[in-house]
């Protein structure tokens, strides 16, 4: 490749960023002279006949090139001219005059020298990187990382156009319009509607949180998920709630493991380690273990458990014997059978007649509370129970004979009840005052955390045993916080009291269904003030007293009003103290959104805007949302632009990116998203530009799941499958196996492959020759491979994939399907994909009026698709291009329209995968194609990959001054065993990646 | 950015009516504003297309089944107790519950026999209500799930043509506890749903509903956001290269363009208002309601009807729902000499007391009809270009029977809907009496044509 060698030669002569030096000036002058003496006469003789005048062929007017400068200014076209001359494709066969090779040679040499000169002259120049908005993918990813919620706000945006290199991440193609601005506003508002206002800041929910139902949904599930995450499950119904409990057998087995740790081969295991590895509470396991190991008097349930515990067998051959597992199960069954019998029975508060309804909030909460405070208490009734059934298995449970032993027996029950609570927590409750049938029906409703009121909202916390026995300090605090959040986020106390007023006024039986209460309306603005609550309480209590409610009953009512008033006041106070924290959150949000620190003026401006809105009678939450919208609409968020800076401007008009700009450039290259905290910390420390730090960060980022951003955006656009998730060209009547799941799996396969190559620092040649791929169950089935267990998200690597005719990118179903028009294959499209996408060859668009092939393979009649195609190519103008790529497509004929392996085409003809390549080689099938690529055009593939990746990284089309870097990438690849990482390393430490053109200077150009 | 700048802008963009007087002065649609997406009325008098509006008024807990009837010219009473097939005939006589509508008999349609399959057989109250306008099955327990309601479908499709995409008003606040059927009371409280899982927050304060239409906080906030964006973009574009500047200017220009359209709308409206006043056009005035809720439910409902009427007349919105009371309503009517709250009164739905409640509600409907009918527009009135739907979630409150629900319509929806008719589907067969079919027919006339909606894929015959 003489062109590339020439670049290297110049590179030795010229320092990077060299403007015209003396040596360079001399060369330029020399080249100019030779242009006039050699190139111009040649062009005059052989080219201008077609390529000049009013309508020059291919819109190429060669008469406009008058010197070196005009040629290098249009280096892309001269690159094409060079290729055509070298291949002797121009002048075309039908031309009148043809140059001899000896005549063409100096012209070819001149073009090569001129282009190499141009490449070396500005090697490493940052190039024209235009300011640009975020692409749709970047916008979605950035919102995901900014809010923690993958809400994909660009769903409704128009598709981004790609630049010349095929990527949608450059200012060359990303435009803005009023219509898009309106979509930006809608998107920003939608993001802002996801804000959850918490006591100590803002966060984002997976759904919009505007209506009350949304708030409940968010906050209630956070609490419930917390319990479930610690292994608490709902057991059978007792009374009017579901009991959340743990599986005691797990704890007994863990204690057994600890006792037998040496025999199990873990002599140094601690109790806490064993708990953690079994996902159990270390705190509770410790209590259980202490109880089991103690030597209590031989009467009562604790003694019964200890006896069973001592009879568990030791490990056999270092393993857990079945009898030990079983024994732990019996111990659990003993507890679960016995415990409900000795639980305190709670009755409704004794109110005479219907003086106060048992379903009134005060009475329901009273009953809820009686249960809650007795969860770990013993009813004192063991001696009244019939224990004779336990005689044979657990004699300790039989009521002992002596007074002393009976006292021990009672103590044992107390201990038993305290360690094995009636319930650890309750998250589902029916209405406690209802008949059992109705309660059973309530419990089918999954009324999460409800207090058990009829039709009124309100929650009740009953988890004292879980707090005391299971959760450590940190977990307790976290759970307290979640409950406080529920009150705060859902405005619980206020709503609860308003619904109380509605219900007691309107629905029987109720104290308040009386004209005396006409002054109470939940709708009133002052309905929840202290004064109003006091007034309601007063009248309510007087009415209750006159109804004959006892002093104790009145106290229950009094307690209710005191509690609800206190909760409402606490809520209002929390709201007041939360507002400043929301503003802090807001500023932190803006800072992350702008991907750099805010200036003092910017902070003041955001706060001023908030206060301005408040001054306009906008409520706190709406004001915050509006400021968030303004942050997301700010060009500081939705645009990338390199700003002028005052320092370090080099003479050449080139200056280094700031470390914050560099952090963004890195993250949008590798993640297609915003920088994370670690990158920003390095930017703040000012050491990100140091090559060692940069390399380490790039390596770290490669291992992060967000590397899927590079895999999806780079590979997806390079290989043209980015929009395959919307691919609708398959006739699902004919190919019912092509489900949405399969389509998604096809889309994912190259991304997984790509991620694997990056993360394992594999060879880029694996893309072509890899004998492995990645499948999930549905794709494995499509490929005829043994399907892994699990669902669509369970992917496995399949080695020896060529056994199934897969492996590497070439035979992936996504490319076979994407490049087939539905009911037939398309060797043309598939071949074109290989040649243009993988190998990077420039092929001009077909002329208009090309006759189309039939759309259905089975309608081709006697001819195979191959024969039809051959006929199609008898026209020489078609043939000149098609012969470059059709053969590449014919080797894929063993794959049908959805990439399925096949022996017969849809017309019933046996498939033929033989193909003659442009250089005359004949190969068969994909393995033949691999051989051809390996021996003949591997360098083109590598060159193309380097160019594409660099173009993606820089966010612009490449220019000649990038040639040197591309050569460097290529060299590092070939000397390192083609490790993918060497490309990233070359790019992120290259001058073009680390610098920008100085805006002030460029502005004068 | 400079704080004074922000302040000045916000002040400049304050509403164009006289806040000091607490009175809105706006012009009726025809004389007034060309709005988003609507061609302005040209000076030459080219006719702009008169907008069509749709409102649903909801009264919960059913009607008095003995007095909610209509008769045809031959004296046959409906809903039909026997026979088969639907009846489409002239509305001649109204039952006692409907007495307040007597003067508007030619303007309304009496419709009986329609039902919502998904709301039947699932237990009483919330399960009969939350899907009244969507026809989708509801989910019990902590997860709310139903369907987007008909009004919000319209709002999404055509709402951006007006200042407010839709109005969702209520005269009773929502509650959200669990009903004995395990459905959330949120279903009882909301008939408008913006998604399967989220009700549209309902405005119960007349003053805020009024502000939303005329103070226009939403647009005003948008404008101040856009102002800020322009400031930032131009400040940024001073710090970048000329090529970059072009890209940022593209953003600046696009934002400015969006704002210009909004500005044009405001200016046109201000001009029209000014011209209208000069030319002695009938300027509509309405005092801004006081903050807080009116003491008397009668005032509350009147105000909400007034705001709805004004919103339609001035074309601030074309879609509205008004929940007069929610399901299991706790509203009291001392002025009707009814001691029980609405819901308990409905358990005695054949009593005189409940008849009085019925009449009170139909008189609200009559009030709104009269209001729109006295608003001239083009050759006719705003009522002629609107359709008001009055409906309940059940027929009989004592039996909680929703095998059919009461429906009334008023107005001609721009000449697309006949009135003065009696349509009875009670015996037409379940396939031919779907509420969702009725909604498809209405949405068609609002120029939103769907293949199917809820449980229906066919239009309602006879409408």
Interface residues (C-beta under 8 A of the other chain):
Chain A: X128 X130 X131 X132 X133 X171 X175 X176 X177 X178 X180 X181 X182 X185 X207 X208 X210 X211 X212 X213 X214 X216 X217 X220 X221 X431 X438 X441 X442 X444 X445 X446 X447 X448 X450 X453 X454 X455 X456 X457 X458 X495 X498 X499 X502 X503 X505 X506 X507 X508 X515 X518 X521 X522 X523 X524 X525 X604 X605 X608 X609 X612 X613 X616 X618 X622 X626 X629 X630 X633 X634 X635 X636 X639 X641 X642 X643 X644 X997 X999 X1000 X1002 X1003 X1005
Chain B: X1 X3 X6 X7 X10 X140 X141 X142 X143 X144 X172 X173 X174 X175 X176 X177 X178 X179 X180 X182 X184 X185 X186 X190 X197 X198 X199 X200 X201 X204 X217 X220 X221 X222 X224 X225 X226 X228 X229 X232 X233 X236 X239 X240 X241 X242 X243 X244 X245 X247 X248 X250 X251 X254 X255 X257 X258 X261 X291 X292 X293 X328 X329 X330 X332 X334 X339 X341 X342 X343 X344
